[in-house]
Amino acid sequence: MHTIPVGVLGASGYAGRELCALINRHPALSLAFATANSQRGETVTLPLGGSVTFQATDDVQLSSAALIFAALPHGTSAEWVARARAAGAKVVDLSHDHRIGNGASDGIPYGLTELRRVQVRDAQVVANPGCYPTSALIPLIPLLEQGLVAPQGTVHISSASGVSGAGLTARLDLLFGEVTENFRAYGTGNAHRHLNEMRALVGELGADAELCFTPHLLPVARGILSTITVPLARPVDDAIAMLRARYAGERFIEVVDGLPELRQVQHRNVVRFTARPVAGTRTPMLQLFSAIDNLMKGAAGQALQNANLMLGLDEAAGLPA
């Protein structure tokens, strides 16, 4: 079988290495190049087996790939996305440079696959969503679509992520001794950069609601657990049934009765979530609880899911469910 060549720019980070590993095991893709300027010439072992040798970004032939994953730092990706397009390659951008709420360009869909599948399939460039927004928006979308969020209400999102979400950088606050047996908030004051895309999508879906988002750092390597508290415009009789109806047939969505846990989603490209009514409040409220692997459905897995669509492949090809 002939394979489709793809490349990864910025392959030395956690998401980039995860992408290389997924491509290495993909039945229809081959890795044309993987770049990392600071580690050019180095060969590393991939998470799922195999290895890759990094090249300098300026040294690769962008035209040798049919599709390129841009896993570059925020603010630097847009230039390379433009270069890749000029070379004739399709692009999935994992940075925030082209996401809604961040100066997104016309015609570049926000690649929340279960919401924008049709647009992704026909796109030349797709903006891959952030990990926190994926964990919060997928459970929230059915309520937004049905006008169930109270007008001018505030949706509170509290999320806890493993340390790989902070990236593969040397930082004192990410040392083992600082993270282990500890739990702390960061990006407080409703100032986290992922709020831009969450607010933008809420607005696109016609909701008049505020978002209050607080991220936390968990002493684990990977995974995000989010609790989303939603003020309702009206009571919902069976929220779980409503969520299941919205996502019926979706291979990477798991609406469950029990509360989701990180160990149920790690190394899997799924969003696993449930809903609970909130007791003892003067107005109706609903809590949503979701779990994802921040490196899979929150980054590399969703990027590959989008790439499969863009290349005319089965959406689930090469992805662990």
VOLUMVO-656153 format. One record per residue: x, y, z of N, C-alpha, C in turn; residue in one letter; residue number from 1. Coordinates in steps of 0.1 Angstrom, whole numbers, padded with zeros to 4 digits, always signed. Each point is the difference from the previous one (the first is absolute). Layout:
N
    n.X    n.Y    n.Z   ca.X   ca.Y   ca.Z    c.X    c.Y    c.Z  residuo  num
      X      Y      Z      X      Y      Z      X      Y      Z        A  NUM
...
END
This chain:
321
    n.X    n.Y    n.Z   ca.X   ca.Y   ca.Z    c.X    c.Y    c.Z  residuo  num
  +0008  -0012  +0000  -0008  +0012  +0000  +0009  +0012  +0000        M    1
  -0003  +0010  -0009  +0007  +0013  +0000  -0004  +0008  +0012        H    2
  +0010  +0006  +0007  -0003  +0008  +0011  +0001  +0015  -0004        T    3
  -0007  +0008  +0008  +0000  +0015  -0002  +0011  +0006  +0008        I    4
  +0009  +0008  -0005  +0010  +0006  +0008  -0005  +0012  +0007        P    5
  +0003  +0001  +0013  -0003  +0011  +0009  +0012  +0004  +0008        V    6
  +0000  +0013  +0004  +0011  +0005  +0008  -0005  +0006  +0013        G    7
  +0010  +0001  +0009  -0003  +0006  +0013  +0010  +0011  +0002        V    8
  -0005  +0012  +0002  +0009  +0012  +0004  -0001  +0002  +0015        L    9
  +0011  +0000  +0007  +0000  +0001  +0014  -0003  -0013  +0007        G   10
  +0007  -0010  -0005  -0003  -0014  +0004  +0007  -0004  +0014        A   11
  +0008  +0009  +0006  +0006  -0005  +0012  -0008  +0002  +0013        S   12
  -0011  +0008  -0001  -0009  +0001  +0011  -0008  -0012  +0003        G   13
  -0008  +0000  +0011  -0008  -0011  +0003  -0010  -0003  -0011        Y   14
  -0007  +0010  -0005  -0010  -0002  -0010  +0006  -0005  -0013        A   15
  +0012  +0007  -0003  +0007  -0004  -0013  +0005  -0014  +0000        G   16
  +0005  -0005  +0012  +0005  -0014  +0001  -0012  -0009  -0001        R   17
  -0011  +0004  +0006  -0012  -0009  +0000  -0005  -0001  -0015        E   18
  +0000  +0011  -0007  -0004  -0001  -0014  +0009  -0009  -0008        L   19
  +0013  +0001  +0002  +0010  -0009  -0007  -0003  -0014  +0003        C   20
  -0003  -0003  +0012  -0003  -0014  +0004  -0013  -0005  -0007        A   21
  -0010  +0009  +0000  -0013  -0004  -0007  +0002  -0002  -0015        L   22
  +0008  +0008  -0006  +0003  -0001  -0014  +0008  -0013  -0003        I   23
  +0009  -0003  +0009  +0008  -0012  -0002  -0008  -0012  +0000        N   24
  -0012  +0000  +0007  -0008  -0012  +0000  -0013  +0001  -0009        R   25
  +0000  +0011  -0007  -0012  +0002  -0009  +0000  -0009  -0012        H   26
  -0011  -0006  -0004  +0001  -0009  -0012  +0001  +0007  -0013        P   27
  -0003  +0014  -0001  +0000  +0006  -0013  +0010  +0012  -0001        A   28
  +0007  +0003  +0011  +0009  +0012  +0000  +0014  -0005  +0002        L   29
  +0010  +0009  -0004  +0014  -0002  +0003  +0006  +0013  +0004        S   30
  +0010  +0000  +0008  +0006  +0012  +0005  +0011  +0005  -0009        L   31
  -0003  +0011  -0007  +0010  +0005  -0010  +0011  +0007  +0007        A   32
  -0003  +0008  +0011  +0010  +0007  +0008  -0006  +0004  +0013        F   33
  +0009  +0002  +0010  -0004  +0005  +0013  +0011  +0010  +0004        A   34
  -0004  +0012  +0003  +0009  +0011  +0003  +0001  +0004  +0014        T   35
  +0012  +0003  +0005  +0002  +0006  +0013  +0014  +0007  -0001        A   36
  +0000  +0013  -0001  +0012  +0007  -0002  +0010  -0002  +0011        N   37
  -0004  +0000  +0013  +0009  -0001  +0011  +0005  -0015  +0001        S   38
  -0006  -0009  -0006  +0004  -0014  +0001  +0003  -0007  -0013        Q   39
  +0003  +0009  -0010  +0002  -0005  -0014  +0012  -0010  +0001        R   40
  -0002  -0011  -0007  +0010  -0011  -0001  -0001  -0010  +0011        G   41
  -0009  +0003  +0010  -0002  -0010  +0011  -0010  -0010  -0004        E   42
  +0002  -0012  +0005  -0010  -0011  -0002  -0007  -0003  +0013        T   43
  -0013  +0000  +0000  -0007  -0003  +0013  -0009  -0012  -0002        V   44
  -0003  -0007  +0011  -0009  -0011  +0000  -0014  +0006  +0002        T   45
  -0010  -0005  -0008  -0013  +0004  +0000  -0009  -0007  +0011        L   46
  -0010  +0007  +0005  -0008  -0006  +0011  -0006  -0014  -0003        P   47
  -0004  -0003  -0013  -0006  -0012  -0003  +0009  -0010  -0007        L   48
  +0013  +0003  +0001  +0010  -0008  -0007  +0005  +0006  -0013        G   49
  +0012  -0004  -0004  +0006  +0006  -0012  +0008  +0012  +0004        G   50
  +0006  +0007  -0010  +0008  +0012  +0003  -0001  +0010  -0011        S   51
  +0005  +0012  +0003  +0000  +0010  -0011  +0012  +0009  +0002        V   52
  +0006  +0005  -0011  +0011  +0009  +0001  -0004  +0013  -0005        T   53
  +0002  +0010  +0009  -0004  +0014  -0003  +0009  +0007  -0010        F   54
  -0007  +0008  -0008  +0007  +0009  -0009  -0002  +0015  +0003        Q   55
  +0008  +0008  -0005  -0003  +0015  +0002  -0011  +0004  -0009        A   56
  -0009  +0008  +0004  -0012  +0004  -0007  +0004  +0006  -0014        T   57
  +0011  +0008  +0000  +0004  +0006  -0013  +0005  -0010  -0010        D   58
  +0004  -0012  +0005  +0006  -0010  -0009  -0009  -0009  -0007        D   59
  -0013  +0000  +0004  -0009  -0010  -0006  -0007  +0005  -0012        V   60
  -0004  -0009  -0009  -0008  +0004  -0012  -0014  -0001  +0004        Q   61
  -0007  +0011  +0002  -0014  +0000  +0004  -0008  -0006  -0011        L   62
  +0004  +0001  -0013  -0008  -0006  -0011  +0000  -0015  +0000        S   63
  +0009  -0006  +0008  +0000  -0015  +0000  -0011  -0006  +0008        S   64
  -0008  +0008  +0007  -0011  -0004  +0008  -0013  +0004  -0006        A   65
  -0010  -0009  +0001  -0014  +0004  -0005  -0007  +0008  +0011        A   66
  +0004  -0003  +0012  -0006  +0007  +0012  +0010  +0002  +0010        L   67
  +0000  +0012  +0007  +0010  +0003  +0010  -0007  +0004  +0013        I   68
  +0004  -0006  +0011  -0004  +0004  +0013  +0009  +0010  +0006        F   69
  -0005  +0012  +0003  +0008  +0010  +0006  -0002  +0000  +0015        A   70
  +0010  -0006  +0007  -0001  +0000  +0015  +0011  +0010  +0005        A   71
  +0000  +0011  -0005  +0010  +0011  +0003  -0005  +0009  +0011        L   72
  +0008  +0007  +0006  -0004  +0010  +0011  -0010  +0010  -0005        P   73
  -0009  +0004  +0009  -0010  +0010  -0003  +0007  +0013  -0005        H   74
  -0005  +0006  -0010  +0006  +0012  -0005  +0010  -0002  -0011        G   75
  +0005  -0012  -0001  +0010  -0003  -0011  -0006  -0009  -0011        T   76
  -0011  -0006  +0003  -0005  -0010  -0009  -0006  +0005  -0013        S   77
  -0006  +0012  +0001  -0007  +0006  -0012  +0009  +0001  -0012        A   78
  +0012  +0004  +0003  +0010  +0002  -0012  +0002  -0013  -0007        E   79
  +0002  -0011  +0008  +0003  -0013  -0006  -0012  -0006  -0006        W   80
  -0012  +0003  +0005  -0012  -0005  -0006  -0001  +0006  -0014        V   81
  +0003  +0013  -0001  +0000  +0007  -0013  +0010  -0006  -0010        A   82
  +0012  -0004  +0005  +0010  -0006  -0008  -0004  -0014  -0005        R   83
  -0006  -0007  +0009  -0005  -0014  -0003  -0011  +0001  -0011        A   84
  -0009  +0010  +0001  -0010  +0001  -0010  +0006  +0004  -0013        R   85
  +0010  +0009  +0000  +0006  +0004  -0012  +0007  -0012  -0007        A   86
  +0005  -0009  +0008  +0006  -0012  -0006  -0010  -0011  -0004        A   87
  -0013  +0003  +0002  -0010  -0009  -0005  -0005  -0010  +0010        G   88
  +0004  +0001  +0013  -0005  -0009  +0010  -0012  +0005  +0007        A   89
  -0009  -0009  +0004  -0010  +0003  +0010  +0006  +0001  +0014        K   90
  -0007  +0007  +0009  +0006  +0002  +0013  -0010  -0002  +0011        V   91
  +0004  -0006  +0011  -0007  +0000  +0013  +0009  +0007  +0009        V   92
  -0005  +0012  +0005  +0008  +0009  +0009  -0004  -0003  +0014        D   93
  +0009  -0005  +0008  -0003  -0003  +0014  +0002  +0012  +0010        L   94
  +0005  +0011  -0006  +0002  +0012  +0008  -0013  +0008  +0001        S   95
  +0000  +0011  +0007  -0012  +0008  +0001  -0001  +0011  -0011        H   96
  +0010  +0000  -0009  +0001  +0011  -0010  -0012  +0002  -0009        D   97
  -0006  -0011  -0003  -0012  +0000  -0010  -0013  -0003  +0007        H   98
  +0000  -0002  +0013  -0013  -0003  +0007  -0009  +0011  +0001        R   99
  -0013  -0002  +0000  -0010  +0010  +0002  +0003  +0007  +0013        I  100
  -0002  +0013  +0000  +0003  +0009  +0012  +0014  +0004  +0001        G  101
  +0008  -0004  -0010  +0015  +0003  +0000  +0004  +0005  -0013        N  102
  -0009  +0008  -0007  +0004  +0005  -0013  -0001  -0010  -0011        G  103
  -0009  -0010  +0001  -0001  -0010  -0010  -0003  +0005  -0014        A  104
  +0006  -0006  -0010  -0003  +0004  -0013  -0012  -0006  -0006        S  105
  -0007  +0007  -0009  -0012  -0005  -0007  +0003  -0013  -0007        D  106
  -0009  -0009  +0001  +0002  -0013  -0007  +0008  -0010  +0007        G  107
  +0005  +0003  +0012  +0007  -0010  +0008  -0009  -0005  +0011        I  108
  -0005  -0012  -0001  -0010  -0004  +0010  +0007  -0003  +0013        P  109
  -0008  +0001  +0011  +0004  -0004  +0013  -0002  -0015  +0001        Y  110
  +0010  -0007  +0002  +0000  -0015  -0002  -0006  -0008  +0011        G  111
  -0010  +0005  +0007  -0007  -0009  +0009  -0009  -0009  -0008        L  112
  +0006  -0012  -0003  -0004  -0009  -0011  -0015  -0003  +0001        T  113
  -0005  -0003  +0012  -0014  -0004  +0001  -0010  +0012  -0003        E  114
  +0005  +0012  +0000  -0008  +0011  -0003  +0002  +0006  -0014        L  115
  +0012  -0001  -0005  +0004  +0006  -0013  +0005  -0010  -0010        R  116
  -0006  -0012  +0000  +0005  -0011  -0009  -0001  +0004  -0014        R  117
  -0011  +0005  -0005  -0002  +0004  -0014  +0011  +0010  -0004        V  118
  +0002  +0010  +0008  +0009  +0011  -0004  +0015  -0006  +0000        Q  119
  +0003  -0008  +0010  +0013  -0006  +0001  +0003  -0008  -0013        V  120
  -0009  -0008  -0004  +0002  -0009  -0011  +0004  +0007  -0013        R  121
  -0005  +0012  -0002  +0003  +0008  -0012  +0011  +0010  +0002        D  122
  +0006  +0001  +0012  +0009  +0011  +0003  +0015  -0003  -0005        A  123
  +0007  +0011  -0003  +0014  -0001  -0003  +0008  +0002  +0013        Q  124
  -0005  +0008  +0009  +0006  +0002  +0013  -0010  -0002  +0011        V  125
  +0003  -0006  +0011  -0009  -0002  +0011  +0007  +0004  +0013        V  126
  -0007  +0008  +0008  +0005  +0004  +0013  -0004  -0010  +0011        A  127
  +0010  -0008  +0005  -0004  -0010  +0009  -0003  +0007  +0014        N  128
  -0011  -0004  +0007  -0003  +0006  +0012  +0010  -0002  +0011        P  129
  -0001  +0008  +0011  +0008  -0002  +0012  -0005  -0012  +0008        G  130
  +0008  -0005  +0009  -0004  -0011  +0008  -0012  +0003  +0010        C  131
  +0002  +0011  +0007  -0011  +0004  +0010  -0013  +0003  -0008        Y  132
  +0000  +0008  -0011  -0012  +0002  -0007  -0007  -0013  -0005        P  133
  +0008  -0010  -0004  -0006  -0012  -0005  -0007  -0007  +0012        T  134
  +0006  +0000  +0012  -0006  -0007  +0011  -0013  +0007  +0005        S  135
  -0001  +0013  -0002  -0011  +0008  +0005  -0011  +0002  -0011        A  136
  +0004  +0002  -0012  -0010  +0004  -0010  -0008  -0012  -0005        L  137
  +0006  -0012  -0002  -0007  -0012  -0005  -0012  -0003  +0009        I  138
  +0001  +0000  +0014  -0012  -0002  +0008  -0010  +0011  -0001        P  139
  +0006  +0013  -0002  -0009  +0011  +0001  -0008  +0003  -0013        L  140
  +0006  -0004  -0011  -0007  +0003  -0013  -0014  -0004  -0001        I  141
  -0005  -0012  +0005  -0014  -0003  -0001  -0009  +0010  +0007        P  142
  +0005  +0005  +0011  -0008  +0010  +0008  -0001  +0013  -0007        L  143
  +0012  +0004  -0006  +0000  +0013  -0008  -0009  -0001  -0012        L  144
  +0001  -0011  -0007  -0008  -0002  -0012  -0015  +0001  +0002        E  145
  -0004  -0005  +0012  -0015  +0000  +0003  -0004  +0012  +0009        Q  146
  +0009  +0010  +0001  -0004  +0012  +0008  -0003  -0003  +0014        G  147
  +0007  -0009  +0006  -0003  -0004  +0014  +0009  +0007  +0010        L  148
  +0010  +0008  -0004  +0008  +0008  +0009  -0008  +0013  +0003        V  149
  -0001  +0003  +0013  -0008  +0012  +0004  +0006  +0012  -0006        A  150
  -0008  +0009  -0007  +0005  +0012  -0005  +0007  +0009  +0010        P  151
  +0012  +0005  -0003  +0008  +0008  +0009  +0005  -0008  +0012        Q  152
  -0001  -0013  +0000  +0005  -0008  +0011  +0015  -0002  -0002        G  153
  +0006  -0005  +0011  +0014  -0003  +0000  +0003  -0015  +0001        T  154
  +0006  -0005  -0010  +0004  -0014  +0000  +0014  -0001  +0007        V  155
  +0001  -0008  +0011  +0013  -0001  +0007  +0006  -0013  -0005        H  156
  +0013  +0001  -0004  +0008  -0012  -0004  +0012  -0001  +0008        I  157
  +0001  -0011  +0007  +0012  -0003  +0008  +0006  -0012  -0005        S  158
  +0013  +0001  -0005  +0007  -0011  -0006  +0013  -0003  +0006        S  159
  +0004  -0012  +0000  +0013  -0005  +0006  +0007  -0008  -0011        A  160
  +0012  +0004  -0002  +0008  -0007  -0011  +0013  -0006  +0005        S  161
  +0004  -0010  -0007  +0013  -0006  +0003  +0011  +0010  -0005        G  162
  +0013  -0002  +0005  +0010  +0009  -0003  +0005  +0001  -0015        V  163
  -0003  -0011  -0007  +0004  +0001  -0015  -0007  +0011  -0007        S  164
  -0012  +0005  +0006  -0007  +0011  -0007  +0008  +0013  +0001        G  165
  +0010  +0001  +0008  +0008  +0012  +0001  +0012  +0000  -0010        A  166
  +0001  -0011  -0007  +0010  -0001  -0011  +0013  -0005  +0006        G  167
  +0009  -0004  -0010  +0013  -0006  +0004  +0011  +0011  +0001        L  168
  -0001  +0008  +0011  +0009  +0010  +0002  +0006  -0001  +0014        T  169
  +0012  +0006  +0002  +0006  -0001  +0013  -0005  +0012  +0008        A  170
  -0008  -0003  +0010  -0005  +0011  +0009  +0000  -0005  +0015        R  171
  +0004  +0009  +0008  +0001  -0003  +0014  -0013  -0005  +0006        L  172
  -0011  +0006  -0004  -0013  -0004  +0006  -0005  -0013  -0005        D  173
  +0007  -0006  -0010  -0004  -0013  -0005  +0010  -0012  +0004        L  174
  +0009  +0004  +0009  +0009  -0011  +0005  -0008  -0010  +0008        L  175
  +0005  -0012  +0000  -0007  -0011  +0007  -0003  +0004  +0014        F  176
  +0010  +0005  +0007  -0002  +0004  +0014  -0011  +0011  +0002        G  177
  -0002  +0008  -0010  -0010  +0010  +0001  -0014  -0005  -0003        E  178
  -0001  -0010  -0009  -0013  -0005  -0004  -0006  -0012  +0008        V  179
  +0009  -0009  +0003  -0005  -0012  +0007  -0006  +0003  +0014        T  180
  -0010  -0007  +0003  -0007  +0001  +0013  -0005  +0015  +0002        E  181
  -0003  +0006  -0011  -0005  +0014  +0000  -0011  +0002  -0010        N  182
  -0008  +0011  +0002  -0011  +0003  -0009  -0002  +0015  +0001        F  183
  +0000  +0007  -0011  -0001  +0014  +0001  -0007  +0006  -0013        R  184
  -0006  +0012  +0002  -0006  +0007  -0011  +0011  +0009  -0007        A  185
  -0003  +0003  -0012  +0009  +0010  -0007  -0009  +0007  -0011        Y  186
  +0006  +0010  -0006  -0008  +0007  -0010  -0013  +0006  +0006        G  187
  +0001  +0004  +0012  -0012  +0004  +0007  -0005  +0014  -0004        T  188
  -0012  +0004  +0005  -0005  +0013  -0004  -0007  +0001  -0013        G  189
  -0003  -0012  -0005  -0007  -0002  -0014  +0009  +0006  -0011        N  190
  +0013  -0003  +0001  +0009  +0005  -0010  +0007  -0010  -0009        A  191
  -0004  -0013  +0001  +0007  -0010  -0008  -0002  +0002  -0014        H  192
  +0010  -0003  -0009  -0001  +0003  -0014  -0011  -0009  -0007        R  193
  -0004  -0011  +0006  -0010  -0009  -0007  -0014  +0006  +0001        H  194
  -0002  +0010  +0009  -0013  +0007  +0001  -0004  +0006  -0013        L  195
  +0009  +0005  -0008  -0003  +0007  -0013  -0008  -0009  -0009        N  196
  +0005  -0012  -0002  -0008  -0009  -0009  -0012  -0006  +0006        E  197
  -0001  -0002  +0013  -0012  -0004  +0007  -0011  +0011  -0002        M  198
  +0004  +0012  +0003  -0010  +0011  -0001  -0005  +0001  -0015        R  199
  +0010  -0001  -0009  -0004  +0002  -0014  -0010  -0011  -0004        A  200
  +0002  -0012  +0004  -0009  -0010  -0005  -0014  +0001  +0007        L  201
  +0000  +0004  +0013  -0012  +0002  +0007  -0008  +0011  -0008        V  202
  +0007  +0011  -0004  -0007  +0010  -0008  -0005  -0004  -0013        G  203
  +0008  -0009  -0007  -0004  -0005  -0013  -0013  -0008  +0001        E  204
  -0001  -0007  +0011  -0012  -0008  +0002  -0012  +0008  +0006        L  205
  +0001  +0013  +0001  -0011  +0008  +0003  -0003  +0002  +0015        G  206
  +0009  -0004  +0008  -0003  +0001  +0015  +0005  +0013  +0005        A  207
  -0009  +0006  +0009  +0004  +0012  +0007  +0004  -0004  +0014        D  208
  +0012  -0004  +0002  +0005  -0006  +0012  +0014  +0004  +0003        A  209
  +0003  +0002  +0013  +0014  +0002  +0004  +0007  -0013  +0003        E  210
  +0013  +0000  -0001  +0008  -0012  +0004  +0010  +0004  +0011        L  211
  +0001  -0008  +0010  +0010  +0002  +0010  +0008  -0013  +0001        C  212
  +0012  +0001  -0004  +0009  -0012  -0002  +0012  +0000  +0009        F  213
  +0002  -0011  +0008  +0011  -0001  +0009  +0007  -0013  -0003        T  214
  +0013  +0000  -0005  +0007  -0012  -0002  +0009  -0004  +0013        P  215
  +0002  -0012  +0002  +0009  -0005  +0011  +0010  -0010  -0006        H  216
  +0011  -0002  +0008  +0010  -0009  -0004  -0001  -0012  +0009        L  217
  -0001  -0012  -0007  -0001  -0013  +0007  +0014  -0006  +0000        L  218
  +0003  -0008  +0011  +0013  -0007  +0001  +0000  -0013  -0008        P  219
  -0005  +0001  -0013  +0000  -0012  -0009  +0006  +0004  -0013        V  220
  +0004  -0009  -0008  +0006  +0003  -0013  -0010  +0005  -0010        A  221
  -0012  -0006  -0001  -0009  +0003  -0011  -0014  -0002  +0004        R  222
  -0009  +0008  -0006  -0014  -0001  +0003  -0006  +0014  +0005        G  223
  -0012  +0002  -0003  -0008  +0012  +0005  -0013  -0005  +0005        I  224
  -0004  +0005  +0012  -0013  -0002  +0006  -0006  +0014  +0001        L  225
  -0012  +0002  -0006  -0007  +0013  +0001  -0013  -0002  +0006        S  226
  -0004  +0010  +0009  -0013  +0002  +0005  -0006  +0013  -0005        T  227
  -0011  -0001  -0007  -0007  +0011  -0006  -0013  +0002  +0007        I  228
  -0002  +0011  +0006  -0013  +0003  +0007  -0008  +0010  -0008        T  229
  -0012  -0004  -0004  -0007  +0008  -0010  -0014  +0005  +0006        V  230
  -0002  +0013  +0000  -0013  +0005  +0004  -0010  -0002  -0012        P  231
  -0011  -0006  +0003  -0009  -0004  -0011  -0012  +0010  -0002        L  232
  -0003  +0001  -0013  -0012  +0009  -0003  -0013  -0007  +0004        A  233
  +0000  -0013  +0000  -0011  -0008  +0004  +0004  -0014  +0005        R  234
  -0007  -0007  +0008  +0004  -0013  +0005  +0002  -0010  -0012        P  235
  +0009  -0010  +0002  +0002  -0010  -0010  -0004  -0014  +0007        V  236
  -0010  -0007  -0006  -0005  -0012  +0006  +0011  -0011  +0001        D  237
  +0006  -0002  -0012  +0010  -0011  +0000  +0012  +0005  -0008        D  238
  +0009  +0006  +0006  +0012  +0006  -0006  +0008  -0010  -0007        A  239
  +0002  -0012  +0006  +0009  -0010  -0006  -0006  -0005  -0013        I  240
  -0013  -0002  +0000  -0007  -0004  -0013  +0002  +0010  -0011        A  241
  -0001  +0013  +0004  +0002  +0011  -0010  +0014  +0000  -0005        M  242
  +0010  -0002  +0008  +0014  -0001  -0004  +0002  -0012  -0009        L  243
  -0005  -0011  +0003  +0001  -0012  -0008  -0006  +0002  -0014        R  244
  -0012  +0007  +0000  -0006  +0002  -0013  +0008  +0009  -0009        A  245
  +0006  +0010  +0006  +0008  +0009  -0008  +0012  -0007  -0006        R  246
  +0006  -0009  +0007  +0013  -0006  -0004  -0002  -0014  -0004        Y  247
  -0012  -0004  -0004  -0003  -0014  -0004  +0009  -0003  -0013        A  248
  +0007  -0012  +0001  +0008  -0004  -0011  +0014  +0006  +0000        G  249
  +0003  +0009  +0009  +0014  +0005  +0000  +0010  -0009  +0007        E  250
  +0010  -0004  -0008  +0009  -0011  +0005  +0009  +0005  +0011        R  251
  +0002  +0013  +0002  +0010  +0005  +0010  -0007  +0008  +0011        F  252
  -0013  -0002  +0001  -0008  +0006  +0011  -0006  -0011  +0009        I  253
  +0002  +0001  +0013  -0006  -0010  +0009  -0008  +0007  +0011        E  254
  -0013  +0000  -0002  -0009  +0005  +0010  -0004  -0011  +0010        V  255
  +0003  +0001  +0012  +0000  -0011  +0010  -0009  +0004  +0011        V  256
  -0005  -0010  +0008  -0008  +0002  +0012  +0009  +0004  +0012        D  257
  +0011  -0007  +0001  +0009  +0003  +0012  +0009  +0012  -0003        G  258
  +0007  +0004  +0011  +0009  +0012  -0002  +0013  -0005  -0007        L  259
  +0004  +0008  -0010  +0012  -0004  -0007  +0013  +0001  +0008        P  260
  +0010  -0008  -0003  +0013  +0001  +0007  +0011  +0000  -0010        E  261
  +0012  +0006  +0004  +0011  +0001  -0009  +0005  -0014  -0006        L  262
  +0000  -0010  +0009  +0005  -0012  -0004  -0009  -0007  -0011        R  263
  -0012  +0005  -0002  -0009  -0006  -0010  +0003  +0006  -0014        Q  264
  +0008  +0011  +0000  +0002  +0007  -0013  +0014  +0001  -0004        V  265
  +0010  -0003  +0009  +0014  +0002  -0004  +0004  -0009  -0011        Q  266
  +0007  +0006  -0010  +0005  -0006  -0012  -0011  -0004  -0009        H  267
  -0012  +0007  +0001  -0012  -0002  -0008  -0004  +0013  -0006        R  268
  -0006  +0000  -0012  -0004  +0012  -0007  -0015  +0002  +0002        N  269
  -0004  +0002  +0013  -0014  +0001  +0003  -0003  +0011  +0010        V  270
  -0012  +0005  -0001  -0005  +0009  +0011  -0011  -0009  +0007        V  271
  +0002  -0002  +0013  -0009  -0008  +0008  -0007  +0010  +0010        R  272
  -0013  +0000  +0000  -0006  +0010  +0009  -0014  -0005  +0004        F  273
  -0005  +0008  +0010  -0014  -0003  +0006  -0006  +0013  +0005        T  274
  -0012  -0001  +0005  -0007  +0012  +0005  -0007  -0003  +0013        A  275
  -0001  +0010  +0009  -0007  -0002  +0013  -0008  +0013  +0002        R  276
  -0013  -0001  +0004  -0007  +0012  +0005  +0006  +0005  +0013        P  277
  -0001  +0013  +0002  +0005  +0006  +0013  -0011  +0002  +0009        V  278
  +0000  -0006  +0012  -0010  +0001  +0010  +0001  +0013  +0008        A  279
  -0011  +0005  +0006  +0000  +0010  +0010  +0003  +0014  -0005        G  280
  -0002  +0003  -0013  +0002  +0013  -0006  -0013  +0006  -0003        T  281
  -0001  +0014  +0000  -0012  +0007  -0002  -0004  -0001  -0015        R  282
  +0009  -0001  -0009  -0002  -0001  -0014  +0006  -0013  -0005        T  283
  -0005  -0006  -0011  +0005  -0013  -0004  +0014  +0001  -0005        P  284
  +0008  -0010  +0004  +0015  +0000  -0004  +0003  -0015  -0004        M  285
  +0010  -0001  -0008  +0005  -0014  -0004  +0015  +0000  +0000        L  286
  +0006  -0011  +0005  +0014  -0001  +0000  +0004  -0011  -0010        Q  287
  +0010  +0003  -0008  +0006  -0009  -0010  +0014  -0004  +0005        L  288
  +0003  -0013  -0001  +0013  -0005  +0004  +0006  -0007  -0012        F  289
  +0012  +0005  -0004  +0006  -0006  -0012  +0015  -0004  +0003        S  290
  +0005  -0010  -0007  +0014  -0004  +0000  +0005  -0003  -0014        A  291
  +0012  +0005  -0002  +0007  -0002  -0013  +0015  -0003  +0003        I  292
  +0007  -0006  -0009  +0014  +0000  +0000  +0005  +0013  -0008        D  293
  +0007  +0009  +0007  +0003  +0013  -0006  +0010  -0002  -0012        N  294
  +0007  -0011  +0000  +0009  -0002  -0012  -0007  -0007  -0011        L  295
  -0011  -0006  +0002  -0007  -0007  -0011  -0012  +0008  -0005        M  296
  -0012  -0002  +0006  -0011  +0008  -0005  +0002  +0015  +0002        K  297
  +0009  +0004  +0010  +0003  +0013  +0002  +0011  +0006  -0008        G  298
  +0007  -0008  -0009  +0010  +0005  -0008  +0003  -0009  -0012        A  299
  +0009  -0010  +0001  +0004  -0008  -0011  -0011  -0009  -0006        A  300
  -0008  -0006  +0009  -0010  -0009  -0005  -0011  +0008  -0008        G  301
  -0004  +0011  +0005  -0010  +0008  -0008  +0006  +0006  -0012        Q  302
  +0013  +0003  +0000  +0007  +0005  -0012  +0000  -0011  -0011        A  303
  +0002  -0012  +0004  +0000  -0011  -0009  -0014  -0003  -0005        L  304
  -0009  +0001  +0009  -0015  -0002  -0004  -0003  +0010  -0011        Q  305
  +0004  +0013  +0002  -0003  +0010  -0011  +0008  -0003  -0012        N  306
  +0012  -0004  +0001  +0009  -0003  -0012  -0006  -0011  -0008        A  307
  -0005  -0011  +0007  -0007  -0011  -0007  -0011  +0005  -0009        N  308
  -0008  +0009  +0005  -0011  +0006  -0008  +0005  +0008  -0011        L  309
  +0010  +0008  +0002  +0005  +0009  -0011  +0007  -0008  -0011        M  310
  +0005  -0012  +0003  +0006  -0009  -0010  -0009  -0010  -0006        L  311
  -0013  +0000  +0004  -0010  -0009  -0005  +0001  -0014  +0005        G  312
  +0006  -0002  +0012  +0002  -0013  +0007  -0011  -0002  +0010        L  313
  -0001  -0012  +0005  -0010  -0003  +0010  +0004  +0009  +0012        D  314
  -0009  +0007  +0007  +0003  +0009  +0010  +0007  -0006  +0012        E  315
  -0002  -0013  +0002  +0005  -0007  +0012  +0014  -0007  -0003        A  316
  +0004  +0001  -0013  +0012  -0007  -0004  +0012  +0003  +0009        A  317
  +0007  -0010  +0005  +0012  +0003  +0008  -0002  +0005  +0014        G  318
  -0013  +0001  +0004  -0003  +0005  +0014  -0005  -0010  +0009        L  319
  +0006  -0001  +0012  -0005  -0009  +0010  -0013  +0005  +0006        P  320
  -0010  -0008  +0000  -0013  +0005  +0006  +0000  -0002  +0015        A  321
END
